[in-house]
Amino acid sequence: MVSTWENLFFIPAVILYLLGTVLYFIALTRRRETTGRLAFLVTAAAFALHTLALVARTIAAGRLPASNMYEFTSLFAWGVALVFLVVERLYAIKALGAFVLPLIFALLGYAAVLPREIRPLVPALQSYWLQIHVLTAILAYGGFGISFGLAIMYLIKERKETAGNFSSRLYQLLPDLKLLDELIYGAIAFAFPFMTLVLITGAVWAERAWGSYWSWDPKETWALITWLIYAVYLHARLTYGWKGHRAAWMAVIGFLAVLFTYFGVNLFLSGLHSYV
């Protein structure tokens, strides 16, 4: 069964995210302030429809929609969109949309081709710890997704600056390197406590479901690897003053680990956390 109300909101949301992506690219390449404002409004409308789609599925399923790849991929995209809208609202960095919206659209595009039937929860997932675990993961992944977009912006601007290409339109549109570096740090500092809670709540949930707090399941192992990458980033920054180029690459590597923890483990490795 697929919720009709969910489809009513989900499909327009995907279309608006695509439109927002196009508008942000136009704003980035043409330097049109009004287009940037319109892109933000379109993205906000897409996010509202996306939220309604998730609410509709929650009502239809009678639970938080986080039991299969379609549902969590949609939540993943929603978390990135939520953090993006907050950052965009606070800092008005229009260029960020051109780097984050494609990620959101790609996630939802992938979700759209996955099986979408609402199925009963398997016994291991019938726990309120699932809801806490997933909600913390959404906020963590959302923050890490924004840090990834900011890091790509940093590396592009740095490369143009190193090459002396100061007259480039893209160079002029991207924020100052120092601001980008601070925002990368802020996004990771926001997300890291939630990633820590992902591990803690996951361990408690695993003990309730399978009788063991930790079993070195592939998903658990890669979640720990992801946590360690960001822990190293924060430790190096706060202790040794790591900033700039190395820090930006750490943010990129960390988010690639996030993607593999979810997609790679589910698609290529088998374990207790694998699902379709």
matplotlib code that plots the C-alpha trace (Angstrom):
import matplotlib.pyplot as plt

x = [0.0, 1.2, -0.4, -2.3, -1.9, 1.8, 2.1, 0.0, 2.7, 5.9, 5.9, 5.4, 8.1, 10.6, 9.7, 10.1, 13.5, 14.6, 13.3, 15.1, 18.3, 18.0, 17.2, 20.2, 22.5, 21.1, 21.6, 25.2, 26.1, 24.1, 24.5, 20.8, 19.7, 16.0, 16.6, 18.4, 15.5, 13.0, 15.2, 14.9, 11.2, 10.8, 13.0, 11.0, 7.8, 9.4, 10.4, 6.8, 5.4, 8.1, 7.1, 3.5, 4.4, 6.3, 3.3, 0.9, 3.1, 3.4, -0.4, -0.9, 1.7, 0.9, 4.6, 7.7, 8.6, 12.0, 11.8, 13.2, 15.6, 12.8, 11.6, 15.0, 16.4, 13.4, 14.1, 17.8, 17.0, 14.5, 17.2, 19.6, 16.9, 16.0, 19.5, 20.1, 17.1, 18.2, 21.8, 20.5, 18.1, 20.8, 23.7, 22.1, 24.7, 22.9, 25.7, 25.3, 22.0, 23.8, 25.9, 23.3, 20.1, 21.6, 22.3, 18.7, 17.3, 19.6, 18.5, 14.8, 15.3, 16.9, 14.1, 11.5, 12.7, 12.7, 9.9, 7.4, 4.9, 4.0, 4.8, 4.5, 7.6, 9.7, 9.9, 13.4, 12.1, 9.1, 10.7, 10.5, 14.3, 14.0, 12.3, 14.9, 17.8, 16.4, 15.6, 19.1, 20.5, 18.4, 19.9, 23.4, 23.3, 21.7, 24.5, 27.1, 25.5, 25.7, 29.4, 30.0, 28.5, 30.4, 33.7, 33.2, 32.7, 35.9, 38.0, 36.8, 37.4, 40.8, 41.8, 40.9, 42.7, 45.8, 45.7, 45.3, 41.9, 40.4, 38.4, 36.4, 32.7, 32.4, 35.3, 33.6, 30.3, 31.6, 32.0, 35.3, 37.4, 37.5, 33.7, 33.4, 35.9, 34.0, 30.7, 32.1, 33.2, 29.8, 27.9, 30.1, 30.0, 26.2, 25.9, 28.5, 26.6, 23.6, 26.0, 27.2, 23.5, 23.1, 25.7, 24.4, 20.7, 21.7, 23.5, 20.6, 18.2, 20.5, 20.6, 16.8, 16.3, 19.2, 20.6, 23.9, 25.0, 27.6, 28.1, 30.5, 27.7, 28.8, 26.4, 27.6, 31.3, 30.9, 28.8, 31.7, 34.2, 32.2, 32.0, 35.8, 36.5, 34.5, 35.9, 39.4, 38.4, 37.1, 40.0, 42.5, 40.8, 40.4, 43.8, 46.1, 44.2, 43.5, 41.7, 41.5, 42.4, 43.0, 39.8, 37.7, 39.0, 38.1, 34.6, 34.4, 35.8, 33.5, 30.4, 31.5, 31.7, 28.2, 27.0, 28.7, 27.4, 23.9, 24.0, 27.1, 26.4, 22.8, 23.7, 27.0, 27.2, 24.9, 24.1, 21.4, 20.8, 20.5, 17.1, 15.5]
y = [0.0, 3.5, 6.6, 8.6, 11.8, 11.1, 11.0, 14.2, 16.1, 14.1, 14.4, 18.3, 18.5, 16.7, 19.0, 22.1, 20.9, 20.5, 24.0, 25.3, 23.7, 25.3, 28.7, 28.6, 27.7, 30.7, 32.9, 31.7, 32.1, 35.3, 37.1, 37.8, 38.7, 38.3, 34.8, 33.9, 35.0, 33.2, 30.0, 30.2, 30.6, 27.7, 25.5, 26.5, 25.5, 22.2, 21.5, 22.3, 19.8, 17.3, 17.6, 17.1, 13.9, 12.6, 13.4, 11.7, 8.6, 8.6, 8.7, 6.0, 3.7, 4.5, 5.0, 7.1, 6.5, 5.0, 1.2, 0.9, 2.6, 4.7, 6.1, 6.9, 8.3, 10.7, 11.6, 12.0, 14.6, 16.3, 16.7, 18.2, 20.6, 21.6, 22.5, 24.2, 26.5, 27.5, 28.3, 30.1, 32.2, 33.1, 33.8, 34.5, 32.5, 32.1, 30.2, 27.4, 26.3, 25.4, 22.9, 21.5, 21.4, 18.9, 16.6, 16.9, 16.3, 13.3, 11.7, 12.2, 11.0, 7.9, 7.4, 7.8, 4.7, 2.5, 0.3, 2.5, 0.1, 0.5, -2.6, -3.7, -3.3, -6.3, -7.2, -5.7, -2.3, -2.2, 0.0, 3.7, 3.7, 3.5, 6.9, 8.5, 6.8, 8.0, 11.5, 12.0, 10.5, 13.0, 16.0, 14.6, 13.8, 17.1, 19.0, 16.9, 17.4, 21.1, 20.9, 18.9, 21.6, 24.3, 22.3, 21.9, 25.7, 26.3, 24.0, 25.6, 29.1, 28.2, 26.7, 29.8, 32.0, 29.8, 30.1, 33.9, 33.8, 36.6, 38.0, 34.8, 35.3, 32.2, 33.3, 36.6, 35.0, 32.5, 33.7, 34.5, 31.5, 32.4, 32.5, 29.2, 27.6, 28.8, 27.6, 24.2, 24.0, 25.2, 22.7, 19.8, 21.0, 21.1, 17.6, 15.8, 15.5, 14.1, 11.6, 10.6, 10.1, 7.9, 5.5, 5.6, 5.1, 2.5, 0.5, 0.6, -0.3, -3.2, -4.5, -4.5, -6.1, -8.6, -8.8, -7.1, -3.5, -4.0, -6.8, -5.2, -5.3, -3.5, -0.6, -0.2, -0.4, 2.2, 4.5, 4.3, 5.1, 8.1, 9.3, 8.9, 10.9, 13.9, 13.4, 13.7, 16.8, 18.5, 17.4, 18.6, 21.9, 22.6, 21.2, 21.8, 24.7, 22.7, 25.0, 25.6, 23.1, 20.0, 20.7, 21.1, 17.8, 16.1, 17.4, 15.9, 12.6, 12.5, 13.0, 10.3, 8.0, 9.1, 8.1, 4.7, 4.0, 4.3, 3.4, 1.4, -0.9, -1.4, -2.2, -4.0, -5.5, -7.7, -7.5, -6.9, -3.3, -4.1, -3.3, -2.4]
z = [0.0, -0.9, 0.7, -1.9, 0.2, 0.4, -3.4, -3.6, -1.7, -2.5, -6.3, -6.3, -3.6, -5.8, -8.7, -6.6, -5.3, -8.9, -9.7, -6.7, -7.9, -11.3, -9.8, -7.4, -10.3, -12.2, -9.2, -8.9, -12.6, -13.4, -10.1, -9.8, -6.3, -7.1, -8.5, -5.3, -3.2, -5.4, -5.2, -1.4, -1.4, -3.9, -1.7, 1.4, -0.4, -1.5, 2.1, 3.3, 0.8, 1.7, 5.4, 4.6, 2.6, 5.6, 7.9, 5.5, 5.4, 9.2, 9.6, 7.0, 8.5, 12.1, 12.9, 12.0, 8.4, 8.9, 8.3, 4.8, 2.3, 0.7, 4.0, 5.5, 2.3, 2.2, 5.9, 5.0, 2.3, 4.7, 7.3, 4.9, 3.6, 7.2, 8.1, 4.8, 5.2, 8.7, 7.5, 4.4, 6.6, 9.1, 6.7, 3.3, 1.4, -1.9, -3.5, -0.9, -2.6, -5.8, -3.8, -1.5, -3.5, -6.0, -3.1, -1.8, -5.3, -5.9, -2.6, -3.4, -7.0, -5.7, -3.1, -5.9, -7.6, -4.5, -3.4, -1.5, -0.1, 3.6, 5.4, 9.0, 11.2, 11.8, 15.5, 15.9, 14.8, 17.1, 19.7, 20.6, 20.5, 16.7, 16.7, 18.9, 16.9, 13.6, 14.6, 15.9, 12.7, 10.6, 12.4, 12.3, 8.6, 7.8, 9.5, 7.9, 4.5, 4.9, 6.0, 2.8, 0.6, 2.4, 2.1, -1.7, -1.9, 0.2, -2.0, -5.2, -3.9, -2.5, -5.8, -7.8, -5.2, -5.5, -9.3, -9.0, -10.7, -8.7, -11.6, -11.9, -11.4, -9.3, -7.1, -6.5, -5.7, -3.2, 0.4, 2.1, 2.9, 6.6, 6.8, 4.9, 7.3, 10.3, 8.9, 8.1, 11.8, 13.0, 11.0, 12.2, 15.8, 15.6, 14.0, 16.1, 19.4, 17.4, 15.8, 19.3, 20.3, 17.1, 18.5, 22.0, 21.1, 18.5, 21.2, 23.6, 20.8, 19.8, 23.3, 23.5, 20.1, 19.9, 23.4, 22.8, 22.9, 20.1, 17.6, 15.0, 12.5, 9.3, 9.9, 13.5, 12.4, 9.7, 12.0, 14.4, 11.6, 10.6, 14.2, 14.5, 11.4, 12.7, 16.2, 14.7, 12.8, 16.0, 18.1, 15.5, 15.1, 18.8, 19.9, 17.0, 15.2, 12.0, 9.6, 5.9, 3.3, 5.5, 7.5, 4.4, 3.1, 6.4, 6.0, 2.6, 3.7, 6.7, 4.5, 2.1, 5.1, 6.0, 2.5, 2.7, 6.2, 4.8, 1.1, 0.9, 3.8, 2.7, -0.9, -0.7, 2.8, 4.8, 8.4, 11.1, 9.8, 6.2, 4.6, 1.3]

ax = plt.figure().add_subplot(projection="3d")
ax.plot(x, y, z, "-o")
ax.set_aspect("equal")
plt.show()
